[in-house]
Amino acid sequence: MRSADVIVVGGGLSGSAIALGLMRERAGKVILFDEQLPTQRLSRGNFGLTWFMCKGAKHPVYAQWSRLACRQWPDFAAGLEAETGYDIELEWTGGAVHALGEAEFRAHAESVENLKTVCARVGLDYPVRMLDRAEFSDLIPEIALGEEVTGAMYTPEQGHVNPLKLMAALRCAFQKRGGEFIGAQSVSAVVPHANGHVTVKTSRGDYQCRQLVVASGHGSIRLLAPLGEKLHIYPQRGQLMVTQRHTRVLAIPMLSVRQTPDGTFVIGLSTEDTALDTRVTAAAMKSQARNAIRLFPLLGTLNWVRAWGAIRVMTPDGAPTYSRIPGIEQITVVALHSAVSLAPLAVNIVAPWILGIREHELMHHFRNGRFNV
């Protein structure tokens, strides 16, 4: 039986970021397992925003957590690129959420004031302001706004990134520091022992570790259920669409529309309850295209060349779950949406917490047990 100090089950964005953090904290021998199921690869459906705006309306601490993550993003990206040579295509150009009509504009303004207050409670700034239509148009002068657009909420301290290149860079940095990545290998069960060790049963043999991190998205449910731990997550399908290439005209990403460095426009803001069905639908594509064209009429003149769907991992309150299993403290579960935005915290805060090195004051708010009511 092979052994390691720490095993991470789940090689997506969150698992890879935590694995890198463990290596940076000198956790010893760390193994990262990944099944590599293309249809379940969440980073395929990640919009790539490094974002804090609007997050945490139902969970104030999540607003603080997201803001903390974004403050770390520029230095985090620079360090990752320097370590690996990967260009993760971070564009730290700001971000905006448009408003259609006066009622939506007022709702955005109220949200901004509420979240400013929430973040101020823990000494965090919330650098978001409302722009009227003229100010919003001046911010993105090369692309015309639709007639219904009344303005936007805006912050200069956000951006967007290529999620697949980010994942590649995280895995690269992990392996450069001595971590072992094992792909195409399924984990069928985890078995804790009285001596504090955990056996990880895989399709190619058993492994043993002193600490285990389960970060395998919806696959985590079947691994944790035999241990008596109910993981409070549910699947939510999101669909994305991409246009033909066009001259760069959109200087900042929007919540539902962004233009990539190669010139393609990506749109996606659908939320569907479809279990684990990743298929695209004409209805969702029509709805997304219609809304995008209301924002930027230019998009109605371009060819839409590709569409795909992916299944998000969602918790009931939208905030992440970082939780040790009661009575089995050597097993930690991680489950969340927004793995791109929260990647710096996975490396710099969550990994040290897993090892018991240090604990951030906000961490206890994200236990899985918060839903046991």
Secondary structure, DSSP 4 states (H G I P E B T S, - for coil): -EEEEEEEE--SHHHHHHHHHHHHTT-SSEEEEE---GGG-GGGS---EE--TTTTSS-HHHHHHHHHHHHHHHHHHHHHHHHH------B---EEEEEESHHHHHHHHHHHHHHHHHHHTTT-----EEEEHHHHHHHSTTSPPPTTEEEEEEESS-EE--HHHHHHHHHHHHHHTT-EEEES--EEEEEE-TTS-EEEEETTEEEEEEEEEE--GGGHHHHHGGGT-----EEEEEEEEEEEE------S-BSSEEE-TTSEEEE----B--TT-----HHHHHHHHHHHHHH-GGGGGSPEEEEEEEEEEE-TTS--EEEEETTEEEEEEEE-S-TTTTHHHIIIIIHHHHHTS---TTGGGG-GGGG--
